[in-house]
Amino acid sequence: MIKVGCPGESVTFQTAYQIRRQLENNFIQLFEAETFEEYIKHAQPLYDNPVQRELGFVSALWNKTNWKNGLRH
């Protein structure tokens, strides 16, 4: 079971937690991508959001010719 909301926490705290977890998941998944398509799927939403880009999650996108499989290694 996954809880979306927890009694006793403010809506602001719950929303911030949800956004943080989504950002963490996309960031981890882009580094674990096995194909360029997987990488773009997770990197593009981070890059497209100006606030997230300003925070430095993704400052630029690799293109297909310079992307390296398994960036985490």
C-alpha positions in Angstrom: 0.0 0.0 0.0 1.3 3.4 -0.9 -0.1 6.4 1.0 -0.6 9.6 -0.9 -1.5 11.7 2.1 -0.8 11.3 5.8 -3.0 12.8 8.5 -1.2 15.3 10.6 0.9 16.7 7.8 0.1 19.9 6.0 -0.8 19.9 2.3 2.3 22.0 1.6 4.5 19.4 3.3 2.8 16.5 1.5 3.1 18.2 -1.9 6.8 19.1 -1.3 7.5 15.5 -0.4 5.8 14.2 -3.5 7.7 16.5 -5.8 11.0 15.7 -4.1 10.4 12.0 -4.5 9.5 12.4 -8.2 12.6 14.5 -8.8 14.8 11.9 -7.1 13.3 9.1 -9.1 13.8 10.8 -12.4 17.3 11.8 -11.5 18.3 8.3 -10.5 16.6 6.7 -13.5 18.4 8.9 -16.0 21.7 7.7 -14.7 20.6 4.1 -14.7 19.2 4.2 -18.2 20.4 1.4 -20.4 19.2 3.0 -23.7 19.2 6.6 -25.0 15.4 6.5 -25.1 15.2 5.6 -21.4 17.7 8.4 -20.6 15.6 11.0 -22.5 12.4 9.8 -20.9 13.7 10.7 -17.5 16.0 13.6 -18.4 13.6 15.6 -20.5 11.1 16.4 -17.7 13.9 17.6 -15.5 15.3 19.8 -18.3 12.0 21.2 -19.4 11.1 22.6 -16.0 12.9 25.9 -15.6 12.9 25.7 -11.8 14.4 22.2 -11.8 17.0 23.2 -14.5 18.0 26.2 -12.3 18.5 23.9 -9.4 20.9 22.0 -11.5 19.2 18.6 -11.9 19.9 18.7 -15.6 21.7 21.6 -17.1 22.0 20.2 -20.6 20.8 17.1 -22.5 23.1 14.6 -24.1 22.3 13.9 -27.8 22.2 10.3 -29.1 25.8 10.4 -30.4 27.4 11.6 -27.2 25.3 9.8 -24.7 27.1 7.1 -22.9 25.2 4.0 -21.7 25.3 3.6 -17.9 26.4 7.1 -16.9 26.6 5.8 -13.3 29.7 3.7 -14.1 
